[in-house]
Amino acid sequence: MSYKLDDESRSRLEDLSDLRDYVSAIRVQVHASEDGQDEIQVLISLLSSFPIADPSAETGKLLNSIATAVRQRANDLPVSTVISFSKEGEE
Amino acid sequence: MSLASDLLDQASTLATLDPMRPKQASLRRAISAAYYSVFHLLIDEGARRISTNVALQPYIARSFQHTAIKEAANKVMAQSQSSPPWPGPLFTVPVEAELISVCNAFVDLQSLRHKADYNTALSFKRAEVVAAVSRAQAAHQDWAVARASNNASVFLLLSAKLLPDR
């Protein structure tokens, strides 16, 4: 693993300002993907009040839009980004 | 029902089994089925675009590679950059939000699928699995909107490695 995320980029990726209605925390780390490439792993923790008991396309669209917004913050970084979701208190 | 739709239904069923104590096997298979539902959605469409010969389409679909689709999806998502990567000139900008959403979901589900199928050190929680299945459901709906676009065609051709690397 050779890529090191600088503090400014990390702060930008972990910024909650536009997402506070849904997200309690964003955590970022760099790791090697299955094909050996460095990638940024972003774990988005949803608020405990976020309704996610059963799968739904409506919820999925909201999650995909959150993922898109966070991924765009990494647009200028030289490695790819992978995003996953958890729920506050269940990480 | 198509294989892609059946896999999506299977993912939803597995994600909600055993309400009090979900089995890791069910949660892991739910993630895998969710990913493969989107994978088959895309490769079936790609095969149909490449040949109208129905007998050939399963063989064409078989030639799609997971990594190539991921790389194509990353290129679609990177088209909003100030200097978008090749094949930037072939895309119509701005890229449709629905196609970007499909690409987002595909890349993330593929990574999650690797963990679900191979990393037994991890323990999956239901919420993250429901999130993954929901994202796959949304991807199916968004693909229905985006599939007719020029950008969807470029994405599928890139995924099939039918465009030069430049």
Chai-1 contact restraints between the chains, C-beta under 6 A:
chainA,res_idxA,chainB,res_idxB,connection_type,confidence,min_distance_angstrom,max_distance_angstrom,comment,restraint_id
A,E34,B,H114,contact,1.0,0.0,6.0,A-B,restraint_1
A,I52,B,A127,contact,1.0,0.0,6.0,A-B,restraint_2
A,I52,B,V130,contact,1.0,0.0,6.0,A-B,restraint_3
A,D54,B,T16,contact,1.0,0.0,6.0,A-B,restraint_4
A,P55,B,S12,contact,1.0,0.0,6.0,A-B,restraint_5
A,P55,B,A15,contact,1.0,0.0,6.0,A-B,restraint_6
A,P55,B,V130,contact,1.0,0.0,6.0,A-B,restraint_7
A,P55,B,V133,contact,1.0,0.0,6.0,A-B,restraint_8
A,P55,B,S134,contact,1.0,0.0,6.0,A-B,restraint_9
A,P55,B,Q137,contact,1.0,0.0,6.0,A-B,restraint_10
A,S56,B,S134,contact,1.0,0.0,6.0,A-B,restraint_11
A,A57,B,Q137,contact,1.0,0.0,6.0,A-B,restraint_12
A,A57,B,A138,contact,1.0,0.0,6.0,A-B,restraint_13
A,A57,B,Q141,contact,1.0,0.0,6.0,A-B,restraint_14
A,T59,B,S134,contact,1.0,0.0,6.0,A-B,restraint_15
A,G60,B,S134,contact,1.0,0.0,6.0,A-B,restraint_16
A,G60,B,R135,contact,1.0,0.0,6.0,A-B,restraint_17
A,G60,B,Q137,contact,1.0,0.0,6.0,A-B,restraint_18
A,G60,B,A138,contact,1.0,0.0,6.0,A-B,restraint_19
A,K61,B,A138,contact,1.0,0.0,6.0,A-B,restraint_20
A,L63,B,A131,contact,1.0,0.0,6.0,A-B,restraint_21
A,L63,B,R135,contact,1.0,0.0,6.0,A-B,restraint_22
A,N64,B,S101,contact,1.0,0.0,6.0,A-B,restraint_23
A,N64,B,N104,contact,1.0,0.0,6.0,A-B,restraint_24
A,N64,B,A105,contact,1.0,0.0,6.0,A-B,restraint_25
A,N64,B,R135,contact,1.0,0.0,6.0,A-B,restraint_26
A,N64,B,A138,contact,1.0,0.0,6.0,A-B,restraint_27
A,A67,B,N104,contact,1.0,0.0,6.0,A-B,restraint_28
A,T68,B,I100,contact,1.0,0.0,6.0,A-B,restraint_29
A,T68,B,N104,contact,1.0,0.0,6.0,A-B,restraint_30
A,N75,B,Q81,contact,1.0,0.0,6.0,A-B,restraint_31
A,S80,B,N74,contact,1.0,0.0,6.0,A-B,restraint_32
A,V82,B,D108,contact,1.0,0.0,6.0,A-B,restraint_33
A,V82,B,S111,contact,1.0,0.0,6.0,A-B,restraint_34
A,I83,B,D108,contact,1.0,0.0,6.0,A-B,restraint_35
A,S84,B,L112,contact,1.0,0.0,6.0,A-B,restraint_36
A,F85,B,E128,contact,1.0,0.0,6.0,A-B,restraint_37
A,F85,B,A131,contact,1.0,0.0,6.0,A-B,restraint_38
A,S86,B,E128,contact,1.0,0.0,6.0,A-B,restraint_39
A,K87,B,A127,contact,1.0,0.0,6.0,A-B,restraint_40
A,E90,B,K125,contact,1.0,0.0,6.0,A-B,restraint_41
A,E90,B,A127,contact,1.0,0.0,6.0,A-B,restraint_42
